[in-house]
Amino acid sequence: MMPAVRFFPRHVATCALLALAACEYTNTGPSTARFASNPCSDTGTVSIDAMTAKRIDCGNGGTTVTLAAGGARYLIVPQFATDAVSNQRVLYSMAAGDLAALSAGPGAFRRSAGPAPSLVAAPATRPNYAQISFDRAMLARERRVSVNPFRASAALKAPGQANVTQTLPAPGSIRSFQVLNNLTVNSFTTVHAKLAYVGSDILLYVDTLAPANGFSPTALNSFGVYFDSTLYPIDTTAFGGPSDVDGNARIIMLMSPVVNAMTPSATCATQGYVAGFFDPEDFNSASDPNSNQGEIFYSIVPDSTGTVSCSHSVTSVTATVPSVFMHELQHLINFSQHVVVSNGLEGSSWLDEGLSIISEELGSIYYEQKCPSPACRTNPAQLFPDSSQGFVQSMLGDSYAYALLPDTASITLHSDNELGFAWRGGSWLFARWLGDHAGSGFFKALERGPANGVLDIEQAAGQPFPVLFANFGIALYTDSLPGLARTAAPAANRFVSRNVEQLWARWSVTNGGPLGGFPTQPIFLIPVSADTSMQVMSPGTMTFFRLDTAAGAATATIRFSGPGGASFPASLKPQIAIFRLPPGQ
């Protein structure tokens, strides 16, 4: 496991960035700052009912918003809803102005006991650092691959449809493949593999040099049936089919010890290992000596005695490879749809990654539906059945890490050519929220859309991206307000298929809870005060504030601005999502 990283307070990070000798975070309570009124898109007093949301666009150069007061309490979520700028942190302040009369005392707000993010250790990273590092290298390969010979010529394959244009090989036949053999160097090994299973959607090959004591013939056949009849249809039903450049109406799954050997055995325990991948080079023409010219997923083979690298039993391969297969199959579908079928560029990798995590989650949903609680659980109190565990672990920890860092883990500007886990959790949460609200066929539409993720989402969802981003941000906090039915919040301000508060709370408990440094609700609310000291927020992120207004005041004004009260460039798409919290929240 990677060492846990401790997060510093946001104001401390700002001080470091500004190299200030004296900088402290203080809440000055009901005192007020003095700044000129400079309205954002709403120029009058904004008055909204409890449990109601509103988005304020500040892209017009405005910096101030005046809200109805009278003791009202607001969730304030400033955002930069863009992917069209560089990923550099932006200085900003959120402060109460001369019309605001606050009743908030010093400190920060959290629904449950536990330290603020400044004192919270990062969730321990998942043991797949090597897999993510390898994915980063594969993204760079995608951009280099020439697929011109296949552009606009590969036919879409509907799941389960037999449109074979070549004779299928016979079970037991041998075929040679070129398999990438190094994480950093573009080198390949020639592999001879035996066709072990022929299914309606999968051809399963096993390297003839696979270590002994692997799958028995019966177990290997069951393994092939599982991928062919269960996993592949889950992915293609949600995302659509891949291209079919080799005309066999199937994808190939190749299990080889060459994949095992990619990870040095000395680093398996600390860095994880590469369990599987797809290689975009396979879409190159026959003139490329390393192209296998087909849709292929490569995976490790069982090696219980560690003759090649890490030790992988049949049981561990059976538990690990399915989720990797689903993750990589989505990447394969995304690449082949955008590049091969649509004759375009690869899709934005932040959205591509979010969809691949959705793909893993769909594996869990399959088992959740088969095994409603408390069935199929070692402990009846488990949220997920035992069979779901391999599909949900990454999204739980990563989404919790994102909720701790929503102002620095950019959803729209991080990409697969970067490491890190928190932004992946944010990408999954956003993709999950979008899928909950955009209707059936949404994920398929994303696979066939333009290369730009924001435009892709707008086209598939039929709404402006800033509107979607604002509602998503609010939903992260209002999905399950304590003591209220989830349906009390507007539909746009909650998830449908997941109760994220429940997921985070359970993850917290299983990792030691507040006593272990993990609050059950990781989102941290900063009180809005007259303090105008600078903080930082990255494009494609948001920060969560709470504004308490005095009962005797008619209005309260807040200012979201850059240094010295400056307005933000319109390219940042600055906006404020506001939700009026009910009494007691």
N, C-alpha and C positions, 0 to 999 in steps of 0.2 A: 504494500500500500504506500502511496505517496504521503509524506509528512503532512499533517494538517497545517493549514495556513491561518494565521490569526488576522482578523480584519481590524483595521484601525478606524477610529471614528471618522465620519465623513469630514467634520470640520478640521480634524487633525491632518487628514490627507490634503485638504485645501491649503492649510498653513504650509505644509511641506512644498506644495506646488508653487505657492507665492513667495516662499522663503521669507516669511514674516518673522520678526523676532518675538512679537507678542501677539498671540491670537488665541482667543478662547470662545467657546460656544456658550452664550448666556441667553436666558429667556427673561426679558425685561418686564414681563407681565403686562399690565394695562397701559403702560406708557406708549407713546406713539412716535413714529418717525415722521419726518417732514419731507414730502416729495410731491411734485406737481401731478395733477391728474392727467393721465395719458391713456384714455380708454382703448381697450382691445375692441374686438368686433361688436360687443354689446356695450353701448354707450350709456345706457340708463342703469337704474338699479335692477339687479338680477334677483328675482323673487321666485323661488321654486318650493314646492311642497316637500314635506318629509318623504323619504324613500323615492326621490326623484333625482334624475341626473341631467346635467347640461354640459355641453362642450363650448368653450370660449376660444375662438381663434385669435391668436395674437400675432399672426403673420402680417398684419397691416402696419406694424411698427408700434402698436400699442403695448403698454406694459401694465395697466391697472384695470381692476375689475371691482365694482362696487356691489356688495351683496346686502340683501335685507338682513337686519340683525335681530333685535328683540329676543336674545337668548338662543338663537338658532345655532346649531352645531354642524359644521361642514367637513366633509372629506375633500381635500384639495390635492389634485394630482397633476402637477406640471409635467409636460412631455415635450420631447422633440420627435415628432412623428415622421421621420424621413429615413431614406437610405441613400440620398443623393449627395451626401457630403462625406468628408473624410472622417474616420473614426478617431476623433480627438476630443478630449474632455472639454466641456464648455463651462466657463465660470458663470454663475448666476446667483441671485438671491431671491428669496420669497419673504416678504415682509408685510406688516400691517402699517397702513398709512395714517394720515392725520384725521381721517374720518372713522378709523377703527377704534373700538373700545373693547379690549379683550378681557376675558375672565379666566383665561388659562393660566395656571401656575407654572412654575419651572418644571423642567423634566421632559420626559418623552412618554408616549402613550403606547400601550400594548394590551391586547385583550387578556393575555395570560401571564402568569408569573414567569420570570426568567430575565436574564440580562439583556441589555440593548445590543444591537449588532456590533457596537464597538468592543464588546467584551465576549462576543460569541466566536468560538473557533469554527472554521469552515468545516462542513461535513467532510469526512475522510473521502478521498477520491476513490472511484471504483477501480477494481483491478483490471482495467482495460486500457491503460495509458498507451500501451504499444499498439492496440487496435486503432485508437484515435490518431496517433502519430502516423500510422500507416495510411489511414483514410486521407490525412492531409497530403501525403505524397501522391496518392491516387488522384486527388483533385487537380494537382498540378499536371499530372499526365493527361487528364481529360482535355485540358486546354491545349495540349500539344498534338493530340491525336487528329490525324486527317481522316475524315469520314466521307469525303466527297464522292467516292465510288458508290456509296450506299444512299446518299441523300436523295430524298424524294422517290426512291425506288424500292424501299423495303415495305412490305405489306404489313398492316396491322394484323395481329392475330387475336381473335376473340377467344377468351378463356374456354377451353374444352372443345374448340372447333377444329376439326381435322382438315386442314388445308395444306396437307403435305405435298411438297413438290419434289421430294427426293425419297428414295427407298430408305426405310429405317434400317439401321444396322441390326444384326442378329445378337441376341443376348449371348454373352461369352466372347464376342469379337473384341479384337484389340485395336485401339486407335492411339496415335501419337499426338501429344499436345506440347506446346511451348508454355511453360509456367514461370512466371516471375518468381525469382528466388532470393531477392534482396530488398530490404526496406529502403535503402538509399541509392543503390546503383541499379541502373537499368540493364539487368542481366537476367538470362533465362536458362532453364534447364529443360531438356527434352525428356518428356515423361511418356511411358507406354502404359496405357490404362485399359482395364477390362470392363466391358459393359455388364454391370451387375443387375440392373433393373431397367425395364422399359415401361414407362407409364404413359398416361394420356397427355401429361404435360411436362414430365421430367424424364431425362435420360441420366441415370446414375452410373458414373464410372469410378473405379477404384484403381489407384496406381498399383502396378504389378510388384513394386518394391515396398509396398506397405508392410510395416512390421507384423510379425505373426501375433497370434492371440488377440486379433481384432474382432470384428463382427463375425458371428457365425453366419452361414448362408441364410438361415431363417431370419435371424435378427437383421441382417442387411436388407433383406427383402421388405421386412416390416418398416425399416427406416425409410426406404424408398417410397413405400406406400404412404407413410405419414407426410412426407414432403409433397408428394404428388396429389394426394386426395384431400389433405387438410390445409397445409400451410400455403401452398401455391394459390389455391382458390381464394383464400382469405385476402391475400394481397391483390390479386388481379380483380376481384370483385370490387374492392375499394378504389384501386388506382388505375384499373384498366390493364390490358395486356402489353407486353413488351413488343418490340419489333421482332421480325423473324427473318434475319438476313441470311440464315443458312437453310431456310425452307423446310425445316423439319417439324414445325408447329410445336416445338418444345424448347425448354431451356436445358442446358447441360449442367449437371452438378458433378464436379470432379474432386474427389478426395485424394490428397497426395501428401506424403511426408515432406515434400518440398515446402509446403506451407508451414508444417510444424517447425522446420529448420529455420524459418525466418526469424524466430525469436530465440536468442541465446538462453540456454537453460539457467544461466546464472542470474538472469533478470526476471524470470517468470514470476517469482514471489513478490517482487517489488514493483514491476512495471506491467505485469499482465502479459498477454500474448496475443498474436494475431490468430483469430479463429477462422476467418474467412474473408473473402473480398470478391469483387468483380473487377475486371480489367478492361477499360475502354479501348485498349489497343486491339482487342478482339474484333472491333468494328472496322479496323483498317483493311485495306485491300490485300489481295494475294501477294502483291509485291513486297509487303512487309513480312519478313521471315518470322517474326514473332507473333503475328496475328493468327488466331485460331478461327477467325471469321465466323463468329456465332455468339449467342447469348449464353455466357458461362458464369457459374458461381463456383469458386474454388474454396475448399475447406480443409481443415486438418483431418488426420485419420487417428484412430485410437492407437496409443503407444504406451501401454501400461507400465512398461519397465524403463521408459525414457531413453530408448536407444538413439533417438534422433535429437531430441531436445527435452522440453518439459514432459513430464509424465501425464498422459491423458488416458484414463480408463474408458471403456465403452460407455459406462454410465455417465461420465463427465462430458463426453462428446455428445451423447444423446441429450443431455441437459443444456449444453452451451450452444451448440451449432444452430438449433432451430431459430432462436431469436436473431442471431447474426445473419442467417439466411434471409429472414424476412426484412431486416434492415437493409441488407445489400441488394435484395431483389427490388425494393423500392428505388434505390439509387439507379439500378440498371434500367428500370422502367422509365424513370425520370430522364435519364440521359438519352435512351433510345427514342423516347417520344419527342423530346426537344430537338435533338440533333439529327437523328437518323430519319425519323418519320416527318417531322415538321421542317427539316432543312434549316434549322436555326442554331443558336448558341445554347450551351448548357444553361440550365436554370440557376437562379441565385442559390448559392450553396446554403445560406442560412435557412431558406425555406425548404430546400431539398433535405437538409438534416432534420428539420422539424417533422417532415412527412415520414422520414425513415423511423423516427422514434414513435410516431403514430402507428407505423406498421408493426413495430414490436408490441405496442400496446394492444393492437387488434388480436395478437396471439393470446394475450391475457384475457381479453374480453370473450374470446371463444370459450375458454375454460371457465370463466366466471358464469357464463350463461349455462354451461353444462353442469356446473356444480354450485348452485346457490348456497349461500351460508345457511347452516354451518357444515355442509357436506364437503368431503374431500380435503379436509384441513387437519393437520397434525394437532393443532390447537383450535378448538371451535371458535375462539375469539378472533382468529385471523381475518383480516379484511379480504384477503385473496386466497383461493385454494392453493394447495401445494403445487399443482401443475401450472399455476400462473407465475410462480416465483422467478423463473428465468426470463420472463418477458417484462416484468415491471420494476425490477430493482433499479435500473438506471434512471428511469423517469422520476421515481420518488425522490431519490437523493439529489439529483440534478435540479429538479424544480424547487426543492427546499433551498438549495444553494442560490438559485436565482432570486427567490423571494427575499433573501438577505441582502442581495446586491442589485436591486432593480434599477439603480441610477448609473451603474457602470457596466453591467453585463448587457451589451447592446444586442437586441434581437435582430435588427436589420443590417448591422454592419459587421458582425462577427461572421466568420466563414470557416469552412472545413480546412482551410489552409492555416488555421490557428488552433492551438490547443485550448484546453479549458473545458469546464463542465457546466458552469452556471448558465452561460448563454444557451447551451443546448436545452437546459431545463426550461428556459424562457421560450425558446422556439417551439418546444413541445406544447407548453401551456397555450401559446397563441394559436398554434395549429389546431389543438383540441377545441379551444373556444370557437374558432372559426368554423370547424366542422360541426359543432353543436348548433350553430345558428345559420349557416349558409345553405342548408338544405342538401338533399340527396344529390349525388353526382358532383359535389363540390371538389372533392379530391381528384377525381378524374379530370375535371376541367383545369385544375392547377397543373396537371401533368402535361397538358397540351397547350398551355398558355404561352405568353411571351417569355423571354429569358429573364426579364426584370421581375423580382419577386413582388414588389409593391403593385406594379401594373397587373401582374398575374392575379393577385388577390382581388384587386378592384374589378377586374373583368369577370372573374368567377363568382364573386359575391354580389356584384351589382351595387356596391356602395363605395364612397370615397374612403381611402385608407385611413386618413386622420379620424374619421368618425368611428371606424372599426377599432382603431388603436385606443381611442378614448374609452369606449365601452369595455373593451378588454381590461384596460388598466383598472377601472373601477371594480370590475367583476372579481379581480384578484382579492379585493378586500371585502366586498359586499356579498359574495357568494353564499356565505352562511353567517349572518349576524347573530350573535349570541341571544338566545331567548326568543328568536323570531323564526317563523317558518321560512324555509328557503324561498318559497314563492312570494314572500312579502316584497322582495326586491324585484324591479322590472326584469323581464326575461332577458334583455340585453345585458344586464349587469350581474349575471350569474352563469355558471356552467350548467349543462344539462346532464351529460353522461358521467360526470365526475363531481364529487364533493371535495374540492381541493383543500378546504379547511380540515376535513376529516383525514385526508391523505397525509397532510403535513403533521397533524397532531399525532397520528399513529406512527409516522416516521420518527417524530421527536421522542415518543415514548420508547420505541424499540432501540433508540440510540442514547438512552439515559435520561430523557426528558429535561426539564429545567435544571435539575441538579447536575446533569451532564453538560450543561451549557447550551441546550437546544430548546428554546421556547416552543410551545405548541402552536403558536401563531407567529411565524417569522417576520411578517411585514411590520415594519417599524414606523410609527407615525411621529413626525416632528411637529411640535406646536408652532403655529404661525405667531410671530411676535413682532416687535419693532426692530429686532435684530436684523441689520442689513449686511452682515458679514457674508463673504462669498463662500459658496459651496461649488461642487462640480457635478455635472451630469453629462453623460455621453449621448450623442444622437442615437435615436432608436431606443431610448430608455425613458424612465419616469422616476419621480420621487413622491413619497406619500406624506402629506401634512394633515393636521387637524386644526381647524379654526373654531374657537369658542367665542361667541359674541356676547356682549353684556346685555342683560335683559332691558336696561333702560336706554339702549342706543337704537336709533332707527336704522342706521346703515353701518357697514364695515367695509373698508377698502383694503384690498391687497395689491401688492405690486410684484410681478414676476419679471425680472429684468437682469441685464448684464451689469458689469461694473459701472458704478456711478449712475445707475438708473437707465443705462443705455438700452435701446430696443435691440431685439435679436434680428439677425438676417432672416429674410423670408425663407431662404433655402433650408433653414433648420426646421421649418414647420412648427414653430412654437405654439403651444396651446395649453389650456388648463381644463382638465376634466373635473367637474364639481358634482358632488353627491351630498344632498342634505340628509344627515343622519337623524334617525328618530331619537326622541328623548331616551336617555339612559345608555346610549351607545358611545 
